[in-house]
Amino acid sequence: MNIKADFPTLVEEIDYGTPESRATKQITLTVDGRSITVPEGTSIRRAAMEGGVEIP
């Protein structure tokens, strides 16, 4: 039996907590000893995730 769904499937997306910042000025912060450079206005959670640091 072949069943086709007539609705879009859900796509799993990473929740960064806030929208991406469009600022042109860059800032550097340190999370768990790792320096991460991101646009000004980026949330700490988004910066950490973009820098590969997992925050529980």
C-alpha positions, 0 to 999 in steps of 0.5 A: 500500500502506497500512501501519499500525504497531501500536506507538507512535512515538518522540517526540524529547525534549530531554535537560536532564540532570536532572529539573526542580527543584520548589524554590520559592526562585529563584536567578539565575546568569549563563551566557555573559553572560546572566542566568538565573533558575531554581529552586534545585537546577536543573542548570547545563545545564538552566538554560542550555537554559531560558535559550536558551543552547546548551551543546555 
